[in-house]
Amino acid sequence: MDVIKVAGASRTSAVAGAIAGVFREHHRAEIQAIGAGAVNQAIKAIVLAKGYLEADGLNIAFVPSFSDVDIDGKIRTAIKLSVVSLHPPLSIRDAPVTEAIAA
């Protein structure tokens, strides 16, 4: 499975389509983004892909982590977003509401 690399100039809908396609085939997807703009586009694409996949009865979540990447001999820190299946399917509308307790 290839890593989906996202740039700040990436089209959100194109990335979302790639995420949905990879997820349908492999039941997971890996996204890599370097920089604030790229991370922003990646997260927006995941939200859009979530809608595409919900139409197929699939529910996703993502787990963020850091990843070191070698670019032209320089090590850069990327954000890796692992898209995984959320079982049982849970909508944000179904999530329990908790109250914050002020100390």
ZAZA-178591 format. One record per residue (C-alpha): residue in one letter; x, y, z; residue number from 0. Coordinates in nm, 4 decimals, m for minus. Layout:
BEGIN
('a',(X,Y,Z),NUM)
...
//
This chain:
BEGIN
('m',(0.0000,0.0000,0.0000),0)
('d',(0.1411,0.3384,m0.0997),1)
('v',(0.1482,0.6383,0.1302),2)
('i',(m0.0737,0.9241,0.0143),3)
('k',(0.1453,1.2349,0.0178),4)
('v',(m0.0345,1.5653,0.0646),5)
('a',(0.0984,1.9143,m0.0058),6)
('g',(m0.0442,2.2494,0.0942),7)
('a',(m0.1567,2.3001,m0.2664),8)
('s',(m0.3231,1.9574,m0.2955),9)
('r',(m0.6888,1.9593,m0.3980),10)
('t',(m0.8948,1.8383,m0.1026),11)
('s',(m1.1455,1.6479,m0.3153),12)
('a',(m0.8720,1.4637,m0.5075),13)
('v',(m0.6999,1.3587,m0.1840),14)
('a',(m1.0364,1.2540,m0.0357),15)
('g',(m1.1051,1.0359,m0.3383),16)
('a',(m0.7618,0.8749,m0.3063),17)
('i',(m0.8165,0.8088,0.0652),18)
('a',(m1.1583,0.6529,0.0015),19)
('g',(m1.0244,0.4387,m0.2832),20)
('v',(m0.7258,0.3105,m0.0853),21)
('f',(m0.9443,0.2477,0.2201),22)
('r',(m1.2003,0.0501,0.0190),23)
('e',(m0.9228,m0.1693,m0.1211),24)
('h',(m0.6994,m0.2153,0.1855),25)
('h',(m0.9319,m0.1295,0.4794),26)
('r',(m0.6751,0.1312,0.5912),27)
('a',(m0.4818,0.4236,0.4434),28)
('e',(m0.1635,0.6118,0.5332),29)
('i',(m0.1324,0.9850,0.4672),30)
('q',(0.1832,1.1932,0.4999),31)
('a',(0.1937,1.5723,0.5281),32)
('i',(0.4787,1.8138,0.5949),33)
('g',(0.3878,2.1659,0.7038),34)
('a',(0.0784,2.3340,0.8393),35)
('g',(m0.0901,2.3830,0.5007),36)
('a',(m0.0407,2.0197,0.4050),37)
('v',(m0.1729,1.8941,0.7391),38)
('n',(m0.4767,2.1209,0.7005),39)
('q',(m0.5506,1.9820,0.3522),40)
('a',(m0.5000,1.6234,0.4733),41)
('i',(m0.7428,1.6570,0.7635),42)
('k',(m1.0058,1.8267,0.5468),43)
('a',(m0.9650,1.5430,0.2955),44)
('i',(m1.0166,1.2813,0.5679),45)
('v',(m1.3399,1.4519,0.6733),46)
('l',(m1.4589,1.4530,0.3118),47)
('a',(m1.3533,1.0878,0.2623),48)
('k',(m1.5447,0.9960,0.5788),49)
('g',(m1.8624,1.1170,0.4074),50)
('y',(m1.7827,0.9220,0.0899),51)
('l',(m1.7225,0.6036,0.2890),52)
('e',(m2.0277,0.6419,0.5148),53)
('a',(m2.2390,0.6100,0.1994),54)
('d',(m2.0861,0.2604,0.1677),55)
('g',(m2.1575,0.1743,0.5331),56)
('l',(m1.7935,0.2247,0.6361),57)
('n',(m1.6878,0.4408,0.9296),58)
('i',(m1.3336,0.5716,0.9721),59)
('a',(m1.1137,0.7458,1.2235),60)
('f',(m0.7520,0.8559,1.2054),61)
('v',(m0.4541,0.8212,1.4351),62)
('p',(m0.1860,1.0924,1.4073),63)
('s',(0.1846,1.0319,1.4630),64)
('f',(0.5233,1.1791,1.3709),65)
('s',(0.7445,1.0321,1.1014),66)
('d',(1.0985,1.1279,0.9963),67)
('v',(1.1346,1.1637,0.6195),68)
('d',(1.4552,1.2057,0.4159),69)
('i',(1.4101,1.4760,0.1530),70)
('d',(1.7198,1.5545,m0.0538),71)
('g',(1.9475,1.4339,0.2259),72)
('k',(1.7706,1.6380,0.4953),73)
('i',(1.5556,1.4781,0.7642),74)
('r',(1.2144,1.6440,0.7951),75)
('t',(0.9419,1.5650,1.0438),76)
('a',(0.6145,1.4727,0.8788),77)
('i',(0.2735,1.4134,1.0276),78)
('k',(0.1507,1.0630,0.9486),79)
('l',(m0.2246,1.0118,0.9617),80)
('s',(m0.3283,0.6468,0.9735),81)
('v',(m0.6881,0.6031,0.8621),82)
('v',(m0.8490,0.3008,1.0253),83)
('s',(m1.1905,0.1428,1.0501),84)
('l',(m1.4008,0.2478,1.3477),85)
('h',(m1.5937,m0.0501,1.4862),86)
('p',(m1.8688,m0.0533,1.5789),87)
('p',(m1.9775,0.2317,1.3536),88)
('l',(m2.0154,0.5396,1.5710),89)
('s',(m2.1420,0.8747,1.4616),90)
('i',(m2.0338,1.1899,1.6450),91)
('r',(m2.4041,1.2396,1.7110),92)
('d',(m2.4016,0.9103,1.9047),93)
('a',(m2.0978,0.9971,2.1185),94)
('p',(m2.1675,1.0435,2.4897),95)
('v',(m2.1660,1.3994,2.6162),96)
('t',(m1.9532,1.4643,2.9231),97)
('e',(m1.9398,1.7711,3.1398),98)
('a',(m1.6128,1.9444,3.2127),99)
('i',(m1.5486,1.9821,3.5819),100)
('a',(m1.3780,2.3057,3.6780),101)
('a',(m1.1106,2.2631,3.9416),102)
//
